[in-house]
Structure formats: C-alpha cells, structure tokens
Amino acid sequence: MELHESKLVEFHWDNPSRPELVDLREKYDLAKVVESGKNDFDKILLLKQWVFEKLPYGKNPKKTYHKASEILADSDNGGEFYCSHYAQVFMECANALGFTARKVGVDNDHEFGEEEMHHGINDIWDPFHEKWMVVDAMHNLHFEKDGLPLNALEIRNEYIRNDGKDIEGVVGNNEKRIIYHGSESGFDTPSNYFWFLVYTDNGPDMWKSPTLLFVDSQNQNKIWTRGGKNKGEFMPHPMYQGQFVKVTDSEVIYPHIGSE
C-alpha cells in the first residue's frame, strides 16, 4: 500500500491552561497525586498508577468516549474501560500537569496470521531522562533497558534484534520487574511493538490529526492489518485511508522537548 513520506511534520501540543485541563487538574487534585515523586520520572509513574487504579477494566464501555472528563465521570458509576480509555485519561492528566504526553497505537507483526493486538498506550516526554518513554496505564507498565525508560521504537528495535531479552518490564513504581525470554506474546509484551503509530495532536483535535506510521526495512513491504480469528477478516488498517503519514526518520517522530 503506497504511502507518501512527509519531511515536515507539525505537532500540536495541548496547553495546560486550556479550561478542560484546568478542570481536570483541580477536580482530581492531580498535583497531590504526584506530589510524593522525587523527580519528573517518579511523577510520571505515580500518575500512571493512579490512572490504572482509577479505571475499572472491562470490555463493555457505556458509550464512546473522547474526553478524559467523560471517562472519569463514569469510572465511579459502573463504567468499564479498555486501553484507549486509559491512554486518553493518562494523556490529558499528564498534559494538565505540564508534561507532554500523546497517544500511540501498537500491534504485533501478524507475519503468521496472528490475531491483531492493536493496543492504545502513551508516549510521554520524561524531562528527568530527557527522552520519550512508553506508558501503558492499562497494565501499569513501562519498559526499561539498563535503567533507562524506552520509547516504542526502542522497544521494537530491541524485539527485532534479540526478542527483547535485554528489556525489563516495570510494573508500578518498581513494584515488579518482568524479564522477557522472547516467547511472550500479548498486549503488554515487547512483541506487540512491531507496528506503531503516533498522533500528531495531543489535544481535542487528536482524532482527526495526521498520524505518523514508522516505516523501515523491517516493514516497508508489509501492510498493517486489523482483524483475525475473533475479529473478522484481516483488512488494512483504516488509517491508510488518508490519515497515515509515512516517516522513516526517528528524530521526526521523537522531537526533543526543551524546558522553558
């Protein structure tokens, strides 16, 4: 499937002063949620844990949600939520606290016709380590190598290189560390980072924003498909229909976020 590569990618970052983010910050006292963190990295992990504990997991949401406020309103009222909802809440709450977080979608290779494992997570700029890192709030998880948090491309490259055997999954704030042996599969494993997309807008217009699809020699002759045994016929990812922007330069996807 032919994609045009864009050399110029424009990101639109949300503003912590936007009224909806101010309301989130005040209503849920987000500053208190992260106040025990010794640094920004600790605060990211504390927020991740709070979102994980706040949202009841389930596969039958009451309705279609596009705002963290709607999700959180139903979280104490019998709501059930899955990955996309965890990612939406984490993103907006992180942005309300002054971080730069965005929505990311990941999936496995499907090389052997595996069921799709499309999963919604977040990228967030970690000022402490001065790099982007993955946050999977639904599993209260991030990934590290040699003590550094990893972004989606780094996880992908480690999996391609040696099945992710040098990666550790970190649950909570160092509550549990997971060692990978290369045979693991699932939404919360390095194998599920072969494909990834990144939204270029992390605010209210996210859903209609151009969406970056990373392409290199490993996937340039492949098509990202959705479907499988329990999800219907395999079809090309719907974002090929005008929303995907092909990117081959990792520095385009991962811009440095300088401090003010």
C-alpha positions, 0 to 999 in steps of 0.5 A, spaced: 500 500 500 503 506 497 504 511 502 507 518 501 513 520 506 512 527 509 519 531 511 515 536 515 511 534 520 507 539 525 505 537 532 500 540 536 501 540 543 495 541 548 496 547 553 495 546 560 491 552 561 486 550 556 479 550 561 478 542 560 485 541 563 484 546 568 478 542 570 481 536 570 487 538 574 483 541 580 477 536 580 482 530 581 487 534 585 492 531 580 498 535 583 497 531 590 497 525 586 504 526 584 506 530 589 510 524 593 515 523 586 522 525 587 523 527 580 519 528 573 520 520 572 517 518 579 511 523 577 510 520 571 509 513 574 505 515 580 500 518 575 500 512 571 498 508 577 493 512 579 490 512 572 490 504 572 487 504 579 482 509 577 479 505 571 475 499 572 477 494 566 472 491 562 470 490 555 463 493 555 464 501 555 457 505 556 458 509 550 464 512 546 468 516 549 473 522 547 474 526 553 478 524 559 472 528 563 467 523 560 471 517 562 472 519 569 465 521 570 463 514 569 469 510 572 465 511 579 458 509 576 459 502 573 463 504 567 468 499 564 474 501 560 479 498 555 486 501 553 484 507 549 480 509 555 486 509 559 491 512 554 486 518 553 485 519 561 493 518 562 494 523 556 490 529 558 492 528 566 499 528 564 498 534 559 494 538 565 500 537 569 505 540 564 508 534 561 507 532 554 504 526 553 500 523 546 497 517 544 500 511 540 497 505 537 501 498 537 500 491 534 504 485 533 507 483 526 501 478 524 507 475 519 503 468 521 496 470 521 496 472 528 490 475 531 491 483 531 493 486 538 492 493 536 493 496 543 492 504 545 498 506 550 502 513 551 508 516 549 510 521 554 516 526 554 520 524 561 524 531 562 528 527 568 531 522 562 530 527 557 527 522 552 520 519 550 518 513 554 512 508 553 506 508 558 501 503 558 496 505 564 492 499 562 497 494 565 501 499 569 507 498 565 513 501 562 519 498 559 526 499 561 533 497 558 539 498 563 535 503 567 533 507 562 525 508 560 524 506 552 520 509 547 516 504 542 521 504 537 526 502 542 522 497 544 521 494 537 528 495 535 530 491 541 524 485 539 527 485 532 534 484 534 534 479 540 526 478 542 527 483 547 531 479 552 535 485 554 528 489 556 525 489 563 518 490 564 516 495 570 510 494 573 508 500 578 513 504 581 518 498 581 513 494 584 515 488 579 520 487 574 518 482 568 524 479 564 522 477 557 525 470 554 522 472 547 516 467 547 511 472 550 506 474 546 500 479 548 498 486 549 503 488 554 509 484 551 515 487 547 512 483 541 506 487 540 511 493 538 512 491 531 507 496 528 506 503 531 503 509 530 503 516 533 498 522 533 500 528 531 495 532 536 495 531 543 489 535 544 481 535 542 483 535 535 487 528 536 482 524 532 482 527 526 490 529 526 495 526 521 498 520 524 505 518 523 506 510 521 514 508 522 516 505 516 523 501 515 526 495 512 523 491 517 516 493 514 516 497 508 513 491 504 508 489 509 501 492 510 498 493 517 492 489 518 486 489 523 482 483 524 483 475 525 480 469 528 475 473 533 475 479 529 473 478 522 477 478 516 484 481 516 483 488 512 488 494 512 488 498 517 483 504 516 488 509 517 491 508 510 485 511 508 488 518 508 490 519 515 497 515 515 503 519 514 509 515 512 516 517 516 522 513 516 526 518 520 526 517 528 528 524 530 521 526 526 517 522 530 521 523 537 522 531 537 526 533 543 522 537 548 526 543 551 524 546 558 522 553 558 
